[in-house]
Amino acid sequence: MYRGPDHANIGRFINQHDDFLSSELFQGLTAEILKKTQSAGEFVAGDGTVIEAACSHYHLLKEEATRKQLDKAQEELNTSPVDKNKQAKLEYAQQVHDELQKRIMACKKKGKKTDSLCISGMEPEAVVQKQKRGRGVCPSYKPVVLANESRVVVAMDVHPSNENAVLPGLLDQCQIITQGTINELALDAGFHCDQVISECITRDISLLCPEGKQAGKPKQSKKKFLKGEFIYSEEKDAYQCPANQMLYPTEHYKGNDQAAPYIKYGNKAACQACSIKDQCTVSQQGRSIKRYASDEKKEALKQVMQQPKAKQRYQQRQAMVEPIFSDLRRLGLTRFKRKGLKGVKREFALFILAYNLSRAVVAMSTMYFIYLIHYRVLKRFAA
């Protein structure tokens, strides 16, 4: 009598063939699927999402708790220095503490508060972050995919929290699988950053990516007008504000290990006499704008995205890539079952393999249907 698959053997098989399943098999199978779907990778679209980790979100630790856990593990080991279980426990506690310290330093570098920062003591590689569709905050990962116009995934990866960090590897993976050159890349506003723009310029890829925050949509801040609503004039080396006043250079910051260099622009006199100052800033020094080296590239991309042809081309991105994660959820990927980044990558690769196979089945079914129609039409005319 059939009792279902032996999950223990399946798990051992997956662990033994980890690299093959997530790299060689994916690349080889996807290349064959591209042939079946008669599609390529000159134009690809990218998207990422947040998927909950396997660990519980009820056992989260702050900095003080990780330090206490580390001290306790050290005390236990001191009583039995040769106990391998206590040695492993200490190593794990050290890993949790070090990982949280790394994230605290990264937040401080960006000028963010770290009071509420916490980590999962059960799965330290998972990052506590906001979930999709208002499902709260919990440890999770960010899988990212690139798909072509036939909705075949041509590159995939998982990062604990930063989808921009894996883009170079995704582009390399796409070029290997498609054996061609990527000409156009469409990404959503979450990828709008200097790192992504510079990568596309280096690779000579035409990037279609809107700004993260649109003008006319105020954010919850003392600065009510967004930076994008201030127009920079290279000729005058000044910014024109929404009240048509000019902001000129007032400070040159050379930068350091924690902050990039910038030029600050402002006009205290014009701000104090401005009739809409209350809508812009509450600072007694008036509104100021910081210009970074990357702003020139962002402004050029903004000009590209304002072109009608670019807008029309970008509209295809939603149909190319966004349905993929909906399909994966229907396949059962609502929460990762394996712990750790390596296990999560392996699990996600298997889901993508299943998804790509479904695209091949759809393509072959469509081709058979078209063939059947042609056959019947020709048979009718022949009669």
Long-range contacts (C-beta under 8 A, 24 or more apart in sequence): 14-346, 14-350, 18-342, 18-346, 21-346, 21-349, 21-350, 21-353, 22-345, 22-346, 22-349, 25-353, 26-156, 26-349, 26-352, 26-353, 27-173, 27-176, 27-177, 29-353, 29-356, 29-357, 30-152, 30-153, 30-154, 30-177, 30-356, 31-177, 31-178, 31-179, 32-360, 33-152, 33-356, 33-357, 33-359, 33-360, 33-363, 34-148, 34-152, 34-154, 34-177, 34-178, 36-360, 36-363, 36-364, 37-150, 37-152, 37-359, 37-360, 37-363, 38-150, 38-363, 39-148, 39-149, 39-150, 39-152, 40-148, 40-178, 40-180, 41-146, 41-148, 41-154, 41-174, 41-175, 41-177, 41-178, 41-180, 41-182, 42-180, 42-181, 42-182, 42-183, 42-184, 43-148, 43-149, 43-182, 43-183, 43-184, 43-185, 43-186, 43-316, 44-146, 44-147, 44-148, 44-154, 44-155, 44-174, 44-182, 44-184, 44-185, 44-186, 44-320, 45-146, 45-147, 45-185, 45-186, 45-187, 45-316, 45-317, 45-320, 45-321, 46-144, 46-145, 46-146, 46-147, 46-167, 46-170, 46-185, 46-186, 46-187, 46-188, 46-191, 46-321, 47-144, 47-145, 47-147, 47-187, 47-188, 47-317, 47-321, 47-322, 47-324, 47-325, 48-142, 48-143, 48-144, 48-145, 48-163, 48-190, 49-132, 49-142, 49-143, 49-325, 50-129, 50-130, 50-131, 50-132, 50-140, 50-141, 50-142, 51-140, 51-141, 51-142, 51-143, 51-333, 51-334, 51-335, 51-336, 52-131, 52-135, 52-138, 52-139, 52-140, 52-334, 52-335, 52-336, 53-120, 53-123, 53-126, 53-138, 53-139, 53-140, 53-141, 53-335, 53-336, 53-339, 53-344, 54-123, 54-335, 54-336, 54-337, 54-338, 54-339, 55-120, 55-122, 55-123, 55-126, 55-139, 55-339, 56-120, 56-122, 57-120, 57-128, 57-137, 57-138, 57-139, 59-120, 59-121, 59-122, 60-118, 60-119, 60-120, 60-121, 60-128, 60-139, 61-96, 61-100, 61-118, 61-119, 61-120, 61-121, 62-116, 62-117, 62-118, 63-100, 63-101, 63-104, 63-114, 63-117, 65-121, 66-93, 66-96, 66-97, 66-100, 66-119, 66-121, 67-97, 69-93, 69-96, 69-97, 69-121, 70-94, 70-96, 70-97, 95-124, 96-121, 96-124, 99-124, 99-125, 100-124, 103-127, 108-258, 109-258, 109-259, 111-259, 122-339, 123-339, 123-340, 125-160, 125-340, 125-341, 126-160, 127-160, 127-161, 129-161, 141-336, 141-341, 141-344, 143-348, 144-170, 145-170, 145-321, 145-324, 145-325, 145-352, 146-170, 146-171, 146-173, 146-174, 146-185, 146-321, 147-320, 147-321, 147-324, 148-178, 148-320, 149-316, 149-320, 150-359, 150-363, 151-319, 151-320, 151-321, 151-323, 151-324, 151-359, 152-356, 152-359, 153-324, 153-352, 153-355, 153-356, 154-178, 156-348, 156-349, 156-352, 157-345, 158-341, 158-344, 158-345, 158-348, 160-341, 163-190, 163-191, 164-190, 164-191, 164-193, 164-195, 164-196, 165-195, 167-191, 167-195, 167-196, 167-199, 168-199, 171-199, 171-203, 171-205, 184-208, 184-313, 185-209, 186-313, 186-314, 186-316, 186-317, 186-320, 187-317, 188-317, 189-213, 192-298, 192-301, 194-292, 194-294, 194-297, 194-298, 197-294, 197-297, 197-298, 197-301, 198-294, 198-297, 201-297, 207-301, 207-304, 208-304, 208-305, 208-310, 208-313, 208-314, 208-317, 209-301, 209-305, 210-305, 210-314, 211-298, 211-302, 211-305, 222-281, 222-282, 222-283, 223-280, 223-281, 223-287, 224-279, 224-280, 224-281, 225-279, 225-280, 225-287, 227-289, 228-302, 230-289, 232-291, 232-295, 232-299, 238-265, 239-265, 239-289, 239-291, 241-280, 241-287, 242-276, 242-280, 243-270, 243-274, 243-275, 243-276, 243-280, 245-270, 245-271, 245-274, 246-270, 247-287, 247-288, 247-289, 250-288, 260-292, 260-293, 261-292, 261-293, 262-290, 262-291, 262-292, 263-290, 263-291, 264-288, 264-289, 264-290, 264-291, 265-289, 265-290, 265-291, 324-355, 327-355, 327-358, 328-352, 328-355, 331-355
